[in-house]
Amino acid sequence: MMASSGRWSSKSSKTDGHVSSDQQPEWDDALPVPKLSFSVASVLVFCLAVLCFANSHDAGFVYDDTWAIINNRDVLPETPLTAIFAHDFWGQVLDGKSHMSYRPLTVMTYRWNYAWSGSLHPEGFHVVNIVLHGLVSVIFLAVFSVLMSGYQVDQESARPVFASPRAALLCAVLFAVHPIHTESVAGVVGRADLLCALTFLLSFLLYARACLDSSYLVSYRPESFSLVTVLASMCLCVVSTFCKEQGITVIGICSVFDIVVVCRVDPFQLMSFKNHHIKSKQKWVLGLIKRHLVLLLTGVVLLISRLWIMRSSTPNFSEDDNPHAMVEGTLMKMLNYNYIYAMNTWLLLNPWWLCCDWSMGCIPVITSLADPRILAVIALWTGFGALFYGCYKGELTRNRRILITSLAVLGIPFLPASNLFFRVGFVIAERILYLSCAGFCMLVVLGARQICIHVHLTAKQRSREYRDEMALFTSGVKVCPLNAKIHFNIARLHKENNNTDVAVDEFRVALKLNAQYVCAMVSNLASILKDKDILAEAEGLLEKAVSVSPDHVETWMNLGVIQAELDKTESADASFRNALLHCKVHTDCMYSLGNLYWHLGRHTQAIDAFHNVTQGAPTHTAAWVKFLQLLDVLEKYDHAIEVGEKALAVLKYEPELTFRLANIYLKKEKYKESEKLLLVAIKRDPQNPYLHLNLGVLYYRTGNNEKSEKAYLIALKLAPNDPLILKNLQALHRKMGKIPPVSQLVMEDGKII
């Protein structure tokens, strides 16, 4: 028996007001967007995405479609299927003259389109593109939900599901309707981007799911993960890369997500571990390294495979294809590259200025430092410098995590087109911004939320802030951000509403602001760390607290509970005794001490401790239950019956006490007393199968086989396939000379009723 079953105290000097989850403001409440369920939001996003590009359904094959579809013999059914794996995207042999765009899975979908319509009729190709964009937009809604709000637990299935908060919905709507996607959706060649994005996002979602805590379902557990799910994610990464080369960048997104969201590590302090609060850094580092080894191995295999397919050569592009990459001099080349980056950013900001081809002289090369277009480069990096500063400044709050992941989603998919690793065959190609647009949408919504909050807080009256504590303290921290007490109260409210991650961040801020204001804050913070099994850090915090306030009872008691869980039994005993020295009402502490003595095998002292608790606090249900349980284990049945009767005299027919006392009467063969208690317990809790099971055992022992069978069958109906119930029922049927019951109880659907 572990001493951790002791009660945990986290009392504070503040009021214990409770804010319900309905009253608690959410992170994106300020956005003027309705909060919809994920299913409704998905339908809305899909419809908007399809309607915006539906007018391209009857378009023809234009521009690059001619080379990728009409002139590409790999699309035709008479061409052997193996040819698409031996040729590039345009149907050319992979040699020195090839474009080296290897996208066999995209070409295969063109073949399916041809097989579907029986000809190269463009309408079928365009319809598929439009539907794919709708699907990608819906999956982006799920991805935005994960990045901005995490998972929620479905009340009926108890499984993790995507939330659809306002921010995620607004991001998905912006992505679905952004005009920058026109080339990817209206041009059949853009299917490579659509398929790449589809599998890219599914790969990311699987990776995020692999890191979920299997116990809590809505939080991440950086120490462990599902290897099968991670490998499935990497398989989808491979599929994405064979749809378009850009798919490999999902590895980078998964890496950033793992570090910033799963492990909650500040990337700017990655080597120092300053902001991380996992109990055992070695454990989470090991989990992080294992996952990153899988990511690295996948990336290396893909790159080696790519080089092998390309026969270790790179495509040759003319100066007309990408004149900015041909500029002499490192400085001029970097200026031109950065100007192209600025142009791509401008296209996301101002998508009404689009063109089907940006090559030749569409964007003149910068050849002089006097060129005024350098101001665009300065403006670009001034803006991004401000965003990077926002990523660096302050605690790793949700805003910072979303900002970091937004920049990652914006920048990492763009890397293959950046000219930094290899020269590309275009100046600007709007379709390469298909994935990066998602990061841009996140930045826009993050900024819109900040503006809405500012406007909202400025406009509302001060009196409204007194409607509930969360609003009051949230407004207070904006005026007095250095007030430790306000941060403590915000943390307390978040803890009461099970927002433990936010609560931990706020408790840390409070402690950082006032290191001496420890007892109430440390008790609360340590209780959260204990629940998360981060025991070493919790112990350190509590030891610091008792050194500052050695007469704080709850802190000593909580320290004892933590030390007991860490098997530091002597320290735990000392901590409990220190708590007893300083407290007037010591029942909770004595209860924890009794658990510790039981764990240590000091049963006599444990019995005395539980006895003292029940004498001092007759309504302490947990102490009565543990008292009975210990006496039962020690087979002191007479003493247990005496204690149980006293307990039920105070706590009339309390379910757990009634159940345990009935079992003890059963062991003493006092069947009438046991039956009376079991029937009372069943009346109060008729859905408990083990009450019916024990009643069946009682009737079995008294020879009342019919009543025993009836009780067993009720228990089996409440807990189908329970092995203990089945075993008891089969034993009864053998005693009665009947066929074992399983064959009689199996219905046509194979379920036992």
Disulfide bonds with the S-S distance in Angstrom:
none
